[in-house]
Amino acid sequence: MKKRSDFLAANRGRRAPTKGFVLLVRDRKDGNPEMRYGLTVSRKVGGAVVRNRMKRRFRELCRAVLPDQGVPGADHVLIGRQSGIEREFEKLGEDLKSALAKVKA
């Protein structure tokens, strides 16, 4: 996702906070089963190097987890948190899986 309007629409969806990020999921209800994802990390988290590193980690998480456990036909947005910088990649993956299970329920 790249448009600001898509991110604002996702903000009206379901929310699942975790230690490393906040997951927003919104069903598009357009009949298209494609899953989209968006990433955002604010300047409060750190400088450009830190933000880009977090986004690379989030991209890899989405590629690994969403095809199997994501919500079909929905937009998924990960909002980075300060505590997500030092969090181990495996724990971030577990957080994403549990957040998706929470949103599906």
Biopython code that builds the backbone (N, CA, C, O; Angstrom):
import numpy as np
from Bio.PDB.StructureBuilder import StructureBuilder

atoms = [
    (1, "MET", "N", (0.848, -1.171, 0.000)),
    (1, "MET", "CA", (0.000, 0.000, 0.000)),
    (1, "MET", "C", (0.894, 1.234, 0.000)),
    (1, "MET", "O", (1.924, 1.282, 0.672)),
    (2, "LYS", "N", (0.476, 2.212, -0.760)),
    (2, "LYS", "CA", (1.286, 3.421, -0.836)),
    (2, "LYS", "C", (0.466, 4.691, -0.634)),
    (2, "LYS", "O", (1.026, 5.731, -0.286)),
    (3, "LYS", "N", (-0.826, 4.629, -0.841)),
    (3, "LYS", "CA", (-1.650, 5.827, -0.729)),
    (3, "LYS", "C", (-2.020, 6.127, 0.723)),
    (3, "LYS", "O", (-2.315, 5.225, 1.506)),
    (4, "ARG", "N", (-1.998, 7.390, 1.053)),
    (4, "ARG", "CA", (-2.347, 7.804, 2.416)),
    (4, "ARG", "C", (-3.781, 7.421, 2.743)),
    (4, "ARG", "O", (-4.078, 7.055, 3.881)),
    (5, "SER", "N", (-4.669, 7.497, 1.770)),
    (5, "SER", "CA", (-6.072, 7.163, 2.007)),
    (5, "SER", "C", (-6.233, 5.693, 2.410)),
    (5, "SER", "O", (-7.111, 5.364, 3.208)),
    (6, "ASP", "N", (-5.396, 4.812, 1.866)),
    (6, "ASP", "CA", (-5.447, 3.405, 2.261)),
    (6, "ASP", "C", (-5.034, 3.222, 3.719)),
    (6, "ASP", "O", (-5.634, 2.431, 4.447)),
    (7, "PHE", "N", (-4.004, 3.959, 4.140)),
    (7, "PHE", "CA", (-3.558, 3.875, 5.527)),
    (7, "PHE", "C", (-4.624, 4.430, 6.476)),
    (7, "PHE", "O", (-4.863, 3.861, 7.542)),
    (8, "LEU", "N", (-5.260, 5.533, 6.093)),
    (8, "LEU", "CA", (-6.314, 6.110, 6.928)),
    (8, "LEU", "C", (-7.518, 5.177, 7.016)),
    (8, "LEU", "O", (-8.152, 5.074, 8.065)),
    (9, "ALA", "N", (-7.828, 4.506, 5.924)),
    (9, "ALA", "CA", (-8.933, 3.546, 5.940)),
    (9, "ALA", "C", (-8.598, 2.361, 6.844)),
    (9, "ALA", "O", (-9.462, 1.872, 7.571)),
    (10, "ALA", "N", (-7.356, 1.902, 6.801)),
    (10, "ALA", "CA", (-6.939, 0.781, 7.650)),
    (10, "ALA", "C", (-7.009, 1.151, 9.124)),
    (10, "ALA", "O", (-7.201, 0.284, 9.976)),
    (11, "ASN", "N", (-6.855, 2.429, 9.426)),
    (11, "ASN", "CA", (-6.922, 2.890, 10.812)),
    (11, "ASN", "C", (-8.317, 2.696, 11.399)),
    (11, "ASN", "O", (-8.473, 2.653, 12.620)),
    (12, "ARG", "N", (-9.324, 2.580, 10.551)),
    (12, "ARG", "CA", (-10.692, 2.342, 11.025)),
    (12, "ARG", "C", (-10.982, 0.850, 11.211)),
    (12, "ARG", "O", (-12.078, 0.476, 11.629)),
    (13, "GLY", "N", (-9.999, 0.000, 10.901)),
    (13, "GLY", "CA", (-10.178, -1.445, 11.012)),
    (13, "GLY", "C", (-9.862, -1.959, 12.401)),
    (13, "GLY", "O", (-9.829, -1.201, 13.370)),
    (14, "ARG", "N", (-9.633, -3.249, 12.481)),
    (14, "ARG", "CA", (-9.309, -3.895, 13.770)),
    (14, "ARG", "C", (-7.857, -3.625, 14.137)),
    (14, "ARG", "O", (-6.997, -3.496, 13.267)),
    (15, "ARG", "N", (-7.598, -3.543, 15.435)),
    (15, "ARG", "CA", (-6.284, -3.171, 15.944)),
    (15, "ARG", "C", (-5.798, -4.224, 16.921)),
    (15, "ARG", "O", (-6.549, -4.680, 17.783)),
    (16, "ALA", "N", (-4.524, -4.610, 16.780)),
    (16, "ALA", "CA", (-3.919, -5.586, 17.694)),
    (16, "ALA", "C", (-2.533, -5.079, 18.096)),
    (16, "ALA", "O", (-1.582, -5.226, 17.329)),
    (17, "PRO", "N", (-2.404, -4.491, 19.271)),
    (17, "PRO", "CA", (-1.090, -4.003, 19.702)),
    (17, "PRO", "C", (-0.202, -5.135, 20.219)),
    (17, "PRO", "O", (-0.682, -6.063, 20.871)),
    (18, "THR", "N", (1.079, -5.052, 19.928)),
    (18, "THR", "CA", (2.074, -5.983, 20.448)),
    (18, "THR", "C", (3.237, -5.154, 20.985)),
    (18, "THR", "O", (3.194, -3.925, 20.946)),
    (19, "LYS", "N", (4.267, -5.817, 21.483)),
    (19, "LYS", "CA", (5.411, -5.085, 22.036)),
    (19, "LYS", "C", (6.204, -4.355, 20.967)),
    (19, "LYS", "O", (6.681, -3.246, 21.206)),
    (20, "GLY", "N", (6.356, -4.949, 19.802)),
    (20, "GLY", "CA", (7.198, -4.357, 18.768)),
    (20, "GLY", "C", (6.477, -3.494, 17.755)),
    (20, "GLY", "O", (7.103, -2.675, 17.083)),
    (21, "PHE", "N", (5.165, -3.664, 17.634)),
    (21, "PHE", "CA", (4.400, -2.929, 16.626)),
    (21, "PHE", "C", (2.914, -2.991, 16.955)),
    (21, "PHE", "O", (2.484, -3.706, 17.860)),
    (22, "VAL", "N", (2.147, -2.222, 16.194)),
    (22, "VAL", "CA", (0.688, -2.287, 16.254)),
    (22, "VAL", "C", (0.225, -2.775, 14.888)),
    (22, "VAL", "O", (0.640, -2.240, 13.860)),
    (23, "LEU", "N", (-0.627, -3.780, 14.877)),
    (23, "LEU", "CA", (-1.155, -4.318, 13.630)),
    (23, "LEU", "C", (-2.564, -3.792, 13.419)),
    (23, "LEU", "O", (-3.415, -3.899, 14.302)),
    (24, "LEU", "N", (-2.806, -3.223, 12.245)),
    (24, "LEU", "CA", (-4.143, -2.790, 11.846)),
    (24, "LEU", "C", (-4.584, -3.670, 10.688)),
    (24, "LEU", "O", (-3.822, -3.884, 9.745)),
    (25, "VAL", "N", (-5.805, -4.179, 10.750)),
    (25, "VAL", "CA", (-6.331, -5.016, 9.671)),
    (25, "VAL", "C", (-7.727, -4.523, 9.330)),
    (25, "VAL", "O", (-8.584, -4.395, 10.204)),
    (26, "ARG", "N", (-7.947, -4.247, 8.041)),
    (26, "ARG", "CA", (-9.263, -3.805, 7.581)),
    (26, "ARG", "C", (-9.667, -4.599, 6.353)),
    (26, "ARG", "O", (-8.931, -4.662, 5.368)),
    (27, "ASP", "N", (-10.844, -5.205, 6.422)),
    (27, "ASP", "CA", (-11.389, -5.936, 5.279)),
    (27, "ASP", "C", (-11.853, -4.919, 4.245)),
    (27, "ASP", "O", (-12.647, -4.032, 4.561)),
    (28, "ARG", "N", (-11.364, -5.039, 3.013)),
    (28, "ARG", "CA", (-11.712, -4.080, 1.962)),
    (28, "ARG", "C", (-13.119, -4.293, 1.431)),
    (28, "ARG", "O", (-13.728, -3.352, 0.922)),
    (29, "LYS", "N", (-13.651, -5.505, 1.537)),
    (29, "LYS", "CA", (-15.003, -5.846, 1.074)),
    (29, "LYS", "C", (-15.209, -5.501, -0.395)),
    (29, "LYS", "O", (-16.262, -4.998, -0.786)),
    (30, "ASP", "N", (-14.181, -5.779, -1.207)),
    (30, "ASP", "CA", (-14.306, -5.536, -2.641)),
    (30, "ASP", "C", (-14.322, -6.830, -3.453)),
    (30, "ASP", "O", (-14.325, -6.800, -4.684)),
    (31, "GLY", "N", (-14.332, -7.972, -2.751)),
    (31, "GLY", "CA", (-14.384, -9.255, -3.433)),
    (31, "GLY", "C", (-13.051, -9.754, -3.939)),
    (31, "GLY", "O", (-12.969, -10.866, -4.459)),
    (32, "ASN", "N", (-12.013, -8.967, -3.803)),
    (32, "ASN", "CA", (-10.679, -9.351, -4.245)),
    (32, "ASN", "C", (-9.953, -10.026, -3.077)),
    (32, "ASN", "O", (-9.772, -9.397, -2.035)),
    (33, "PRO", "N", (-9.530, -11.299, -3.222)),
    (33, "PRO", "CA", (-8.891, -11.994, -2.097)),
    (33, "PRO", "C", (-7.437, -11.592, -1.848)),
    (33, "PRO", "O", (-6.801, -12.127, -0.940)),
    (34, "GLU", "N", (-6.906, -10.668, -2.633)),
    (34, "GLU", "CA", (-5.516, -10.248, -2.485)),
    (34, "GLU", "C", (-5.285, -9.571, -1.132)),
    (34, "GLU", "O", (-6.074, -8.730, -0.701)),
    (35, "MET", "N", (-4.187, -9.955, -0.470)),
    (35, "MET", "CA", (-3.797, -9.329, 0.792)),
    (35, "MET", "C", (-2.766, -8.254, 0.497)),
    (35, "MET", "O", (-1.788, -8.499, -0.209)),
    (36, "ARG", "N", (-2.985, -7.063, 1.037)),
    (36, "ARG", "CA", (-2.015, -5.996, 0.883)),
    (36, "ARG", "C", (-1.447, -5.660, 2.258)),
    (36, "ARG", "O", (-2.092, -5.889, 3.281)),
    (37, "TYR", "N", (-0.244, -5.120, 2.267)),
    (37, "TYR", "CA", (0.333, -4.692, 3.540)),
    (37, "TYR", "C", (1.001, -3.333, 3.377)),
    (37, "TYR", "O", (1.451, -2.961, 2.294)),
    (38, "GLY", "N", (1.048, -2.617, 4.474)),
    (38, "GLY", "CA", (1.707, -1.322, 4.520)),
    (38, "GLY", "C", (2.521, -1.228, 5.796)),
    (38, "GLY", "O", (2.211, -1.873, 6.798)),
    (39, "LEU", "N", (3.560, -0.422, 5.746)),
    (39, "LEU", "CA", (4.459, -0.279, 6.884)),
    (39, "LEU", "C", (4.627, 1.199, 7.194)),
    (39, "LEU", "O", (4.715, 2.028, 6.288)),
    (40, "THR", "N", (4.671, 1.519, 8.461)),
    (40, "THR", "CA", (4.952, 2.889, 8.851)),
    (40, "THR", "C", (5.745, 2.892, 10.153)),
    (40, "THR", "O", (5.430, 2.178, 11.105)),
    (41, "VAL", "N", (6.778, 3.718, 10.157)),
    (41, "VAL", "CA", (7.610, 3.896, 11.340)),
    (41, "VAL", "C", (7.873, 5.394, 11.453)),
    (41, "VAL", "O", (8.453, 5.995, 10.549)),
    (42, "SER", "N", (7.452, 5.993, 12.557)),
    (42, "SER", "CA", (7.572, 7.444, 12.691)),
    (42, "SER", "C", (8.965, 7.855, 13.129)),
    (42, "SER", "O", (9.783, 7.016, 13.507)),
    (43, "ARG", "N", (9.225, 9.140, 13.075)),
    (43, "ARG", "CA", (10.527, 9.673, 13.476)),
    (43, "ARG", "C", (10.767, 9.534, 14.969)),
    (43, "ARG", "O", (11.912, 9.582, 15.421)),
    (44, "LYS", "N", (9.711, 9.364, 15.731)),
    (44, "LYS", "CA", (9.855, 9.184, 17.176)),
    (44, "LYS", "C", (10.659, 7.923, 17.494)),
    (44, "LYS", "O", (11.316, 7.837, 18.531)),
    (45, "VAL", "N", (10.596, 6.953, 16.592)),
    (45, "VAL", "CA", (11.285, 5.676, 16.805)),
    (45, "VAL", "C", (12.788, 5.846, 16.655)),
    (45, "VAL", "O", (13.552, 5.232, 17.400)),
    (46, "GLY", "N", (13.228, 6.665, 15.711)),
    (46, "GLY", "CA", (14.656, 6.857, 15.514)),
    (46, "GLY", "C", (14.941, 7.566, 14.204)),
    (46, "GLY", "O", (14.032, 8.039, 13.521)),
    (47, "GLY", "N", (16.214, 7.631, 13.868)),
    (47, "GLY", "CA", (16.632, 8.272, 12.633)),
    (47, "GLY", "C", (16.325, 7.407, 11.421)),
    (47, "GLY", "O", (15.718, 6.342, 11.533)),
    (48, "ALA", "N", (16.751, 7.883, 10.273)),
    (48, "ALA", "CA", (16.439, 7.209, 9.015)),
    (48, "ALA", "C", (16.990, 5.793, 8.971)),
    (48, "ALA", "O", (16.329, 4.884, 8.469)),
    (49, "VAL", "N", (18.189, 5.600, 9.490)),
    (49, "VAL", "CA", (18.810, 4.274, 9.452)),
    (49, "VAL", "C", (17.986, 3.281, 10.274)),
    (49, "VAL", "O", (17.742, 2.156, 9.840)),
    (50, "VAL", "N", (17.566, 3.705, 11.448)),
    (50, "VAL", "CA", (16.770, 2.841, 12.331)),
    (50, "VAL", "C", (15.415, 2.550, 11.710)),
    (50, "VAL", "O", (14.959, 1.406, 11.715)),
    (51, "ARG", "N", (14.773, 3.577, 11.176)),
    (51, "ARG", "CA", (13.444, 3.388, 10.572)),
    (51, "ARG", "C", (13.513, 2.451, 9.374)),
    (51, "ARG", "O", (12.659, 1.578, 9.220)),
    (52, "ASN", "N", (14.517, 2.624, 8.529)),
    (52, "ASN", "CA", (14.650, 1.764, 7.356)),
    (52, "ASN", "C", (14.948, 0.324, 7.762)),
    (52, "ASN", "O", (14.454, -0.614, 7.137)),
    (53, "ARG", "N", (15.746, 0.150, 8.797)),
    (53, "ARG", "CA", (16.037, -1.206, 9.279)),
    (53, "ARG", "C", (14.767, -1.879, 9.773)),
    (53, "ARG", "O", (14.528, -3.051, 9.483)),
    (54, "MET", "N", (13.948, -1.139, 10.522)),
    (54, "MET", "CA", (12.681, -1.711, 11.004)),
    (54, "MET", "C", (11.770, -2.072, 9.841)),
    (54, "MET", "O", (11.134, -3.125, 9.853)),
    (55, "LYS", "N", (11.704, -1.213, 8.847)),
    (55, "LYS", "CA", (10.838, -1.495, 7.701)),
    (55, "LYS", "C", (11.310, -2.721, 6.925)),
    (55, "LYS", "O", (10.489, -3.496, 6.436)),
    (56, "ARG", "N", (12.627, -2.903, 6.809)),
    (56, "ARG", "CA", (13.143, -4.112, 6.146)),
    (56, "ARG", "C", (12.736, -5.356, 6.929)),
    (56, "ARG", "O", (12.329, -6.355, 6.337)),
    (57, "ARG", "N", (12.842, -5.301, 8.250)),
    (57, "ARG", "CA", (12.452, -6.448, 9.086)),
    (57, "ARG", "C", (10.946, -6.701, 8.954)),
    (57, "ARG", "O", (10.525, -7.854, 8.855)),
    (58, "PHE", "N", (10.138, -5.652, 8.952)),
    (58, "PHE", "CA", (8.693, -5.811, 8.818)),
    (58, "PHE", "C", (8.320, -6.390, 7.456)),
    (58, "PHE", "O", (7.420, -7.225, 7.358)),
    (59, "ARG", "N", (9.013, -5.944, 6.401)),
    (59, "ARG", "CA", (8.748, -6.489, 5.065)),
    (59, "ARG", "C", (8.982, -7.989, 5.032)),
    (59, "ARG", "O", (8.178, -8.740, 4.481)),
    (60, "GLU", "N", (10.077, -8.416, 5.620)),
    (60, "GLU", "CA", (10.395, -9.842, 5.637)),
    (60, "GLU", "C", (9.381, -10.612, 6.472)),
    (60, "GLU", "O", (9.002, -11.727, 6.115)),
    (61, "LEU", "N", (8.939, -10.025, 7.580)),
    (61, "LEU", "CA", (7.897, -10.660, 8.388)),
    (61, "LEU", "C", (6.625, -10.855, 7.575)),
    (61, "LEU", "O", (6.027, -11.930, 7.590)),
    (62, "CYS", "N", (6.220, -9.811, 6.871)),
    (62, "CYS", "CA", (4.991, -9.895, 6.068)),
    (62, "CYS", "C", (5.122, -10.955, 4.984)),
    (62, "CYS", "O", (4.180, -11.709, 4.738)),
    (63, "ARG", "N", (6.268, -11.018, 4.340)),
    (63, "ARG", "CA", (6.476, -12.029, 3.293)),
    (63, "ARG", "C", (6.433, -13.444, 3.851)),
    (63, "ARG", "O", (5.984, -14.370, 3.176)),
    (64, "ALA", "N", (6.901, -13.610, 5.083)),
    (64, "ALA", "CA", (6.961, -14.947, 5.674)),
    (64, "ALA", "C", (5.632, -15.385, 6.275)),
    (64, "ALA", "O", (5.273, -16.558, 6.176)),
    (65, "VAL", "N", (4.897, -14.473, 6.894)),
    (65, "VAL", "CA", (3.730, -14.856, 7.690)),
    (65, "VAL", "C", (2.401, -14.626, 6.977)),
    (65, "VAL", "O", (1.507, -15.466, 7.077)),
    (66, "LEU", "N", (2.246, -13.528, 6.269)),
    (66, "LEU", "CA", (0.939, -13.182, 5.709)),
    (66, "LEU", "C", (0.379, -14.189, 4.708)),
    (66, "LEU", "O", (-0.824, -14.445, 4.755)),
    (67, "PRO", "N", (1.162, -14.774, 3.809)),
    (67, "PRO", "CA", (0.556, -15.714, 2.858)),
    (67, "PRO", "C", (-0.170, -16.883, 3.536)),
    (67, "PRO", "O", (-1.177, -17.367, 3.020)),
    (68, "ASP", "N", (0.332, -17.335, 4.681)),
    (68, "ASP", "CA", (-0.287, -18.463, 5.368)),
    (68, "ASP", "C", (-1.351, -18.040, 6.376)),
    (68, "ASP", "O", (-2.386, -18.695, 6.492)),
    (69, "GLN", "N", (-1.108, -16.955, 7.104)),
    (69, "GLN", "CA", (-1.961, -16.633, 8.235)),
    (69, "GLN", "C", (-2.666, -15.287, 8.125)),
    (69, "GLN", "O", (-3.388, -14.899, 9.044)),
    (70, "GLY", "N", (-2.473, -14.567, 7.025)),
    (70, "GLY", "CA", (-3.121, -13.271, 6.862)),
    (70, "GLY", "C", (-4.608, -13.409, 6.587)),
    (70, "GLY", "O", (-5.118, -14.507, 6.366)),
    (71, "VAL", "N", (-5.292, -12.272, 6.603)),
    (71, "VAL", "CA", (-6.723, -12.229, 6.344)),
    (71, "VAL", "C", (-6.928, -11.949, 4.856)),
    (71, "VAL", "O", (-6.555, -10.875, 4.382)),
    (72, "PRO", "N", (-7.518, -12.899, 4.100)),
    (72, "PRO", "CA", (-7.712, -12.685, 2.659)),
    (72, "PRO", "C", (-8.629, -11.491, 2.403)),
    (72, "PRO", "O", (-9.620, -11.298, 3.107)),
    (73, "GLY", "N", (-8.291, -10.697, 1.393)),
    (73, "GLY", "CA", (-9.103, -9.549, 1.023)),
    (73, "GLY", "C", (-9.002, -8.400, 1.999)),
    (73, "GLY", "O", (-9.914, -7.577, 2.078)),
    (74, "ALA", "N", (-7.903, -8.324, 2.750)),
    (74, "ALA", "CA", (-7.767, -7.278, 3.764)),
    (74, "ALA", "C", (-6.462, -6.518, 3.579)),
    (74, "ALA", "O", (-5.515, -7.002, 2.958)),
    (75, "ASP", "N", (-6.444, -5.312, 4.138)),
    (75, "ASP", "CA", (-5.235, -4.520, 4.208)),
    (75, "ASP", "C", (-4.617, -4.709, 5.584)),
    (75, "ASP", "O", (-5.319, -4.635, 6.593)),
    (76, "HIS", "N", (-3.320, -4.952, 5.636)),
    (76, "HIS", "CA", (-2.588, -5.139, 6.885)),
    (76, "HIS", "C", (-1.578, -4.008, 7.003)),
    (76, "HIS", "O", (-0.802, -3.775, 6.076)),
    (77, "VAL", "N", (-1.576, -3.303, 8.124)),
    (77, "VAL", "CA", (-0.633, -2.209, 8.352)),
    (77, "VAL", "C", (0.127, -2.480, 9.641)),
    (77, "VAL", "O", (-0.478, -2.752, 10.679)),
    (78, "LEU", "N", (1.443, -2.406, 9.577)),
    (78, "LEU", "CA", (2.288, -2.542, 10.759)),
    (78, "LEU", "C", (2.857, -1.174, 11.101)),
    (78, "LEU", "O", (3.507, -0.535, 10.273)),
    (79, "ILE", "N", (2.608, -0.732, 12.323)),
    (79, "ILE", "CA", (3.111, 0.545, 12.811)),
    (79, "ILE", "C", (4.211, 0.241, 13.816)),
    (79, "ILE", "O", (3.950, -0.347, 14.866)),
    (80, "GLY", "N", (5.426, 0.633, 13.505)),
    (80, "GLY", "CA", (6.572, 0.321, 14.347)),
    (80, "GLY", "C", (6.554, 1.058, 15.673)),
    (80, "GLY", "O", (6.109, 2.202, 15.762)),
    (81, "ARG", "N", (7.048, 0.379, 16.705)),
    (81, "ARG", "CA", (7.201, 0.965, 18.033)),
    (81, "ARG", "C", (8.676, 0.985, 18.413)),
    (81, "ARG", "O", (9.490, 0.252, 17.852)),
    (82, "GLN", "N", (8.997, 1.833, 19.369)),
    (82, "GLN", "CA", (10.372, 1.971, 19.836)),
    (82, "GLN", "C", (10.945, 0.633, 20.303)),
    (82, "GLN", "O", (12.107, 0.330, 20.033)),
    (83, "SER", "N", (10.145, -0.163, 20.997)),
    (83, "SER", "CA", (10.648, -1.426, 21.542)),
    (83, "SER", "C", (10.868, -2.491, 20.461)),
    (83, "SER", "O", (11.444, -3.541, 20.746)),
    (84, "GLY", "N", (10.426, -2.242, 19.248)),
    (84, "GLY", "CA", (10.604, -3.200, 18.172)),
    (84, "GLY", "C", (12.002, -3.209, 17.587)),
    (84, "GLY", "O", (12.352, -4.122, 16.839)),
    (85, "ILE", "N", (12.808, -2.208, 17.913)),
    (85, "ILE", "CA", (14.149, -2.108, 17.338)),
    (85, "ILE", "C", (15.036, -3.248, 17.820)),
    (85, "ILE", "O", (15.693, -3.911, 17.017)),
    (86, "GLU", "N", (15.054, -3.476, 19.131)),
    (86, "GLU", "CA", (15.933, -4.499, 19.689)),
    (86, "GLU", "C", (15.273, -5.869, 19.763)),
    (86, "GLU", "O", (15.942, -6.850, 20.088)),
    (87, "ARG", "N", (13.989, -5.962, 19.473)),
    (87, "ARG", "CA", (13.269, -7.225, 19.610)),
    (87, "ARG", "C", (13.794, -8.240, 18.596)),
    (87, "ARG", "O", (14.031, -7.906, 17.435)),
    (88, "GLU", "N", (13.969, -9.464, 19.041)),
    (88, "GLU", "CA", (14.470, -10.520, 18.163)),
    (88, "GLU", "C", (13.471, -10.798, 17.043)),
    (88, "GLU", "O", (12.260, -10.683, 17.231)),
    (89, "PHE", "N", (13.999, -11.165, 15.880)),
    (89, "PHE", "CA", (13.162, -11.394, 14.708)),
    (89, "PHE", "C", (12.157, -12.521, 14.948)),
    (89, "PHE", "O", (11.008, -12.421, 14.516)),
    (90, "GLU", "N", (12.567, -13.576, 15.621)),
    (90, "GLU", "CA", (11.664, -14.700, 15.893)),
    (90, "GLU", "C", (10.501, -14.261, 16.786)),
    (90, "GLU", "O", (9.363, -14.690, 16.592)),
    (91, "LYS", "N", (10.795, -13.407, 17.760)),
    (91, "LYS", "CA", (9.734, -12.916, 18.645)),
    (91, "LYS", "C", (8.784, -11.990, 17.900)),
    (91, "LYS", "O", (7.582, -11.983, 18.165)),
    (92, "LEU", "N", (9.321, -11.208, 16.968)),
    (92, "LEU", "CA", (8.444, -10.368, 16.146)),
    (92, "LEU", "C", (7.510, -11.244, 15.315)),
    (92, "LEU", "O", (6.335, -10.919, 15.149)),
    (93, "GLY", "N", (8.032, -12.353, 14.795)),
    (93, "GLY", "CA", (7.205, -13.288, 14.033)),
    (93, "GLY", "C", (6.111, -13.891, 14.889)),
    (93, "GLY", "O", (4.968, -14.013, 14.448)),
    (94, "GLU", "N", (6.452, -14.269, 16.113)),
    (94, "GLU", "CA", (5.441, -14.802, 17.036)),
    (94, "GLU", "C", (4.397, -13.739, 17.362)),
    (94, "GLU", "O", (3.205, -14.034, 17.444)),
    (95, "ASP", "N", (4.853, -12.497, 17.548)),
    (95, "ASP", "CA", (3.924, -11.396, 17.822)),
    (95, "ASP", "C", (2.946, -11.206, 16.663)),
    (95, "ASP", "O", (1.750, -11.010, 16.877)),
    (96, "LEU", "N", (3.461, -11.266, 15.440)),
    (96, "LEU", "CA", (2.604, -11.078, 14.271)),
    (96, "LEU", "C", (1.584, -12.206, 14.165)),
    (96, "LEU", "O", (0.414, -11.961, 13.871)),
    (97, "LYS", "N", (2.017, -13.429, 14.401)),
    (97, "LYS", "CA", (1.089, -14.565, 14.334)),
    (97, "LYS", "C", (-0.006, -14.442, 15.396)),
    (97, "LYS", "O", (-1.178, -14.688, 15.113)),
    (98, "SER", "N", (0.373, -14.065, 16.605)),
    (98, "SER", "CA", (-0.640, -13.939, 17.672)),
    (98, "SER", "C", (-1.560, -12.743, 17.401)),
    (98, "SER", "O", (-2.752, -12.808, 17.700)),
    (99, "ALA", "N", (-1.028, -11.665, 16.846)),
    (99, "ALA", "CA", (-1.861, -10.508, 16.531)),
    (99, "ALA", "C", (-2.860, -10.855, 15.419)),
    (99, "ALA", "O", (-4.019, -10.442, 15.472)),
    (100, "LEU", "N", (-2.411, -11.609, 14.422)),
    (100, "LEU", "CA", (-3.337, -12.024, 13.360)),
    (100, "LEU", "C", (-4.426, -12.939, 13.902)),
    (100, "LEU", "O", (-5.584, -12.834, 13.497)),
    (101, "ALA", "N", (-4.064, -13.836, 14.814)),
    (101, "ALA", "CA", (-5.074, -14.719, 15.427)),
    (101, "ALA", "C", (-6.078, -13.905, 16.224)),
    (101, "ALA", "O", (-7.273, -14.202, 16.209)),
    (102, "LYS", "N", (-5.604, -12.886, 16.913)),
    (102, "LYS", "CA", (-6.488, -12.012, 17.693)),
    (102, "LYS", "C", (-7.465, -11.257, 16.782)),
    (102, "LYS", "O", (-8.648, -11.124, 17.096)),
    (103, "VAL", "N", (-6.952, -10.770, 15.661)),
    (103, "VAL", "CA", (-7.796, -10.004, 14.728)),
    (103, "VAL", "C", (-8.833, -10.912, 14.073)),
    (103, "VAL", "O", (-9.972, -10.498, 13.855)),
    (104, "LYS", "N", (-8.446, -12.139, 13.760)),
    (104, "LYS", "CA", (-9.390, -13.068, 13.118)),
    (104, "LYS", "C", (-10.515, -13.481, 14.039)),
    (104, "LYS", "O", (-11.619, -13.765, 13.573)),
    (105, "ALA", "N", (-10.262, -13.520, 15.342)),
    (105, "ALA", "CA", (-11.277, -13.974, 16.302)),
    (105, "ALA", "C", (-12.382, -12.958, 16.488)),
    (105, "ALA", "O", (-13.311, -13.191, 17.262)),
]
sb = StructureBuilder()
sb.init_structure("model")
sb.init_model(0)
sb.init_chain("A")
sb.init_seg("    ")
for serial, (resi, resn, name, xyz) in enumerate(atoms, 1):
    if name == "N":
        sb.init_residue(resn, " ", resi, " ")
    sb.init_atom(name, np.array(xyz, "f"), 0.0, 1.0, " ", f" {name:<3s}", serial, name[0])
structure = sb.get_structure()
